[in-house]
Amino acid sequence: MANGEASEGSRGRPESGAQLAEQDNGAQLSEPARPVERVKIGARQVLRAAKLLSSDRALLRAALLPTVLTTLGCVLFAWLSASDHDADEGTALQAFIGAFLTLSAMPPTVLQRQWMRVGLVARTAVGTTPGELERPNERYLGMLWRETLKAMRQAVAVAIGLGPLLVLLHLLPYSAYTVAGVSAAWAGYWTIVDAFEIPMELVPGKQGELPPSWFERGFLKLASWRIPFFGWGARFAGWIAKPWRHEVRFTERHPWETLGFGLTAGLFLLIPGVGLFFRAIAISGATSLIAHCKESEAALTPSG
C-alpha cells in the first residue's frame, strides 16, 4: 500500500489509523533483525486497535452490536446455570466467564456478518485498502450452516488435532505438566488463528491454494521416522485445518509478530470490562498487523 493511498483514505480524520501507523511503523518498514523488535510490532498493533476502538466512532458502532449480543448470550447462559437451587453467585460468574472465553476462542458463527462488518470498518480505520467479501451474495442460512461446520471442525482441531503427539508426550518424564502445557499452547494458538480469519478473508483478491501447514509437515517428519499413527495424524490434521491454511501460513511467516499480537490480545481479554471487546480488538489488531506485514514485504521486494 502506498503512503499516498493511506493518506487519501483517511483525509480529514484526526488521529486516523493511517496517521497512527505512520507514527508507530513508518520507520520500521524493513524487516527488523531482532526477534524482540518483531514481538513489539505485533503487540503494537493490538494497542493501536484498542486506541482506534475508543476514538473511531464508525469502528465502535460496528463493534457494539455483536459485542452486546455476545455478552447478553453469556449472561443468559450464566442465569440458566445459576437457576439450579444449589447454585450461587460464584457459579453464575464462573459460567459467564467460561462461556465468554469459549466463545472468544471459537468462530463467531451466528454473528459472522456483524463481525465481518467490524473487519471491513477496521480496514478503513487502520488506513489500508477497502476489503472484499469472499461471498457477497451468500444467504444467511447458507452462511450459518457453513460457519457452524467450521466451528465444529475447529473444535475438533483444538481437541484432538495433536492426538498422536500427546500420546507420545505421555511417555516423557513429568508428562502431565508437559501435556497440559502443550495443550494450552495449542488452544491459545487456535484463538490467534481465529482472530486472523476474518481479516484474512477480507484481503482483496483471490488467495489460492497453499502447501501443507507447519504441523502437517511436522507430523509427516515424525511419520518418516516410522513412529506409529503420525502418518494418519498428518492426513487428519491437513484435512481438519484446511480452511485456515492462509491464517496458519501467516503465523508461520511472521512468528514473532504473531507471538506479540497473541500475548497482548490475551492480556486485554483478562481486563474486566475491556475484555468484552476482545474480539473487536483482536480483529482490528489482526487487520493492522496483516497490513503492516504486507507493507514490510513490499518494501523489502526489489523494484523492477
C-alpha positions in Angstrom: 0.0 0.0 0.0 1.4 3.3 -1.0 1.6 6.1 1.6 -0.5 8.3 -0.7 -3.3 5.8 -0.6 -3.3 5.6 3.2 -3.3 9.4 3.5 -6.1 9.7 0.9 -8.3 7.1 2.7 -8.1 8.9 6.0 -8.1 12.6 4.8 -9.9 14.9 7.2 -10.0 12.5 10.1 -7.9 13.5 13.1 -5.7 10.8 14.7 -6.7 8.3 12.0 -5.4 4.7 11.7 -3.1 5.7 8.8 -1.6 8.5 11.0 -1.1 6.2 13.9 0.5 3.7 11.6 2.8 6.4 10.3 3.8 7.4 13.8 4.4 3.9 15.1 5.6 2.0 12.0 6.7 4.5 9.4 10.4 4.0 10.2 10.1 0.2 10.5 9.1 -1.0 7.1 12.2 -3.0 6.7 12.2 -6.3 8.5 13.7 -5.9 12.0 16.6 -8.1 12.7 15.9 -8.8 16.4 13.0 -11.0 17.4 12.2 -8.7 20.3 11.5 -5.9 17.9 9.2 -8.1 15.9 7.4 -9.1 19.0 6.9 -5.4 19.8 5.5 -4.8 16.4 2.8 -7.5 16.9 2.0 -6.0 20.4 1.8 -2.5 19.0 -0.9 -3.5 16.5 -3.2 -4.6 19.4 -2.6 -1.4 21.3 -3.3 0.6 18.2 -6.6 -1.4 17.7 -7.7 -0.6 21.3 -6.9 3.1 20.8 -8.8 3.1 17.5 -11.8 1.3 19.0 -12.1 4.1 21.6 -11.5 7.0 19.1 -13.0 5.8 15.8 -16.8 6.2 16.0 -17.5 4.0 13.0 -15.4 1.2 14.3 -17.0 1.5 17.8 -20.5 1.5 16.3 -19.8 -1.6 14.2 -18.4 -3.4 17.2 -21.1 -2.6 19.7 -23.9 -4.7 18.3 -22.1 -8.1 18.2 -20.3 -7.3 21.5 -23.5 -6.6 23.3 -25.3 -9.6 21.7 -22.4 -11.9 22.7 -22.4 -10.5 26.3 -26.2 -11.0 26.6 -25.9 -14.6 25.4 -23.3 -15.3 28.1 -25.4 -13.6 30.7 -28.4 -15.8 29.7 -26.2 -18.9 29.9 -25.0 -17.8 33.3 -28.5 -17.2 34.5 -29.7 -20.6 33.4 -26.7 -22.2 35.1 -27.4 -20.4 38.3 -31.1 -21.2 38.2 -30.3 -24.5 39.9 -31.4 -24.4 43.6 -27.9 -25.0 45.0 -26.1 -22.6 42.7 -24.8 -19.3 44.0 -23.4 -16.0 42.5 -20.0 -17.5 42.2 -21.4 -20.3 40.0 -23.1 -17.8 37.7 -19.9 -15.7 37.4 -17.9 -18.8 36.6 -20.5 -19.8 34.0 -20.4 -16.4 32.4 -16.6 -16.3 32.3 -16.4 -19.9 30.9 -19.0 -19.1 28.2 -17.3 -15.9 27.2 -13.8 -17.4 27.0 -15.2 -20.3 24.9 -17.0 -18.0 22.5 -13.9 -15.8 22.2 -11.8 -18.8 21.1 -14.3 -20.0 18.5 -15.6 -18.7 15.2 -18.5 -16.2 15.7 -20.9 -18.3 13.6 -24.3 -16.7 14.3 -22.9 -13.2 14.4 -20.5 -13.8 11.5 -22.0 -11.0 9.3 -21.8 -8.5 12.2 -18.1 -9.3 12.8 -17.4 -9.2 9.1 -18.7 -5.6 9.2 -16.2 -4.9 12.0 -13.4 -6.3 9.8 -14.5 -4.1 6.9 -14.6 -0.9 9.0 -11.3 -1.9 10.7 -9.6 -1.8 7.3 -10.7 1.7 6.8 -9.8 2.6 10.4 -6.2 1.4 10.1 -5.7 3.1 6.8 -5.4 0.2 4.4 -7.3 -0.6 1.2 -11.1 -1.5 1.4 -11.9 -5.1 2.0 -13.7 -7.5 -0.3 -16.3 -10.0 0.9 -15.5 -13.6 -0.2 -19.1 -14.5 -0.7 -21.1 -11.2 -1.1 -24.3 -12.8 -2.2 -24.4 -15.7 0.3 -27.7 -16.2 2.1 -27.8 -16.1 5.9 -28.8 -19.7 6.3 -26.1 -20.9 4.0 -23.5 -18.8 5.8 -24.8 -20.1 9.2 -24.5 -23.7 8.1 -21.0 -23.2 6.7 -19.8 -21.4 9.7 -21.3 -23.9 12.1 -19.5 -26.7 10.3 -16.3 -24.7 10.5 -16.8 -24.1 14.3 -17.2 -27.9 14.8 -14.2 -28.5 12.6 -12.1 -26.1 14.7 -13.3 -27.6 18.0 -12.1 -31.0 16.7 -8.8 -29.5 15.7 -8.3 -27.9 19.1 -9.4 -31.0 21.0 -7.7 -33.9 19.2 -5.6 -32.2 16.5 -2.4 -33.1 18.4 -3.7 -36.5 19.5 -0.7 -38.6 18.3 1.8 -36.1 19.7 0.1 -36.1 23.1 0.2 -39.9 23.2 3.9 -39.7 22.6 4.4 -37.0 25.2 2.7 -39.2 27.8 5.9 -41.4 27.7 8.1 -38.5 28.8 9.0 -37.5 32.4 6.6 -35.1 34.0 4.2 -36.0 31.2 1.1 -34.5 33.0 2.7 -31.0 33.0 4.1 -31.4 29.5 0.8 -32.5 28.0 -1.1 -29.7 29.9 1.3 -27.1 28.7 1.3 -28.2 25.0 -2.5 -28.5 25.1 -2.9 -24.9 26.5 -0.4 -23.5 23.9 -2.3 -25.3 21.1 -5.6 -23.9 22.2 -4.1 -20.4 22.5 -2.6 -20.8 19.1 -6.0 -21.5 17.6 -7.5 -18.5 19.3 -4.9 -16.4 17.5 -5.7 -18.2 14.2 -9.4 -17.4 14.7 -8.6 -13.8 15.2 -6.9 -13.7 11.8 -9.7 -15.5 10.0 -12.0 -12.5 9.2 -9.2 -10.0 8.4 -7.6 -12.6 6.1 -10.9 -13.3 4.3 -11.3 -9.6 3.6 -7.9 -9.1 1.9 -8.7 -8.1 -1.7 -8.1 -10.7 -4.4 -8.1 -14.5 -4.7 -5.7 -16.1 -2.3 -5.4 -19.5 -3.9 -4.1 -22.8 -2.5 -1.2 -23.2 -0.1 1.1 -26.1 0.8 0.7 -28.1 4.0 0.9 -26.2 7.3 3.8 -26.4 9.7 2.1 -29.0 12.0 1.2 -31.2 9.0 4.8 -31.2 7.9 5.9 -31.9 11.5 3.6 -35.0 11.6 5.0 -36.1 8.2 8.5 -35.8 9.5 7.7 -37.9 12.6 6.0 -40.4 10.3 9.2 -40.7 8.3 10.9 -41.9 11.4 8.4 -44.8 11.4 6.6 -43.6 14.6 3.1 -45.2 14.6 0.0 -43.2 13.8 1.8 -40.0 12.7 1.1 -40.6 9.0 -2.6 -40.8 9.8 -2.2 -37.7 12.1 -0.7 -35.7 9.3 -3.6 -36.5 6.9 -6.2 -35.8 9.6 -4.5 -32.5 10.6 -4.3 -31.4 7.0 -8.0 -32.1 6.3 -9.3 -30.6 9.6 -7.2 -27.4 9.3 -7.6 -26.8 5.5 -10.0 -23.8 5.9 -7.3 -21.9 7.9 -4.2 -22.6 5.8 -3.8 -18.9 4.9 -4.1 -17.8 8.6 -1.7 -20.6 9.7 0.7 -19.7 6.9 0.7 -16.0 8.1 1.6 -17.1 11.6 4.4 -19.3 10.2 5.9 -16.5 8.1 5.6 -13.9 10.9 6.1 -16.0 14.2 7.4 -13.2 16.4 4.9 -10.7 15.3 2.2 -13.3 15.9 3.6 -14.0 19.4 3.5 -10.3 20.4 0.0 -10.0 19.0 -1.3 -13.1 20.8 0.2 -12.2 24.2 -1.1 -8.6 24.1 -4.5 -9.6 22.9 -4.7 -12.2 25.7 -3.9 -9.5 28.3 -6.8 -7.4 27.0 -9.1 -10.5 27.4 -8.2 -10.6 31.1 -9.1 -6.9 31.8 -12.6 -6.7 33.4 -14.9 -4.7 31.1 -12.4 -4.2 28.4 -12.2 -7.9 27.8 -15.8 -7.8 26.5 -14.4 -6.1 23.4 -11.7 -8.8 22.9 -12.9 -9.9 19.5 -13.3 -6.4 18.2 -9.8 -5.5 19.4 -8.4 -8.8 18.0 -10.0 -8.4 14.6 -8.8 -4.8 14.3 -5.3 -5.6 15.6 -5.0 -8.6 13.2 -6.1 -6.3 10.3 -3.4 -3.8 11.3 -0.8 -6.5 11.6 -1.6 -8.0 8.2 -1.4 -4.6 6.6 1.9 -3.8 8.3 3.5 -7.1 7.2 2.4 -6.6 3.6 3.9 -3.1 3.6 7.1 -4.5 5.1 7.3 -7.3 2.5 6.6 -4.7 -0.3 9.4 -2.5 1.0 11.8 -5.5 1.0 10.9 -6.5 -2.6 13.4 -5.1 -5.1 11.7 -2.9 -7.6 11.9 -3.8 -11.3 
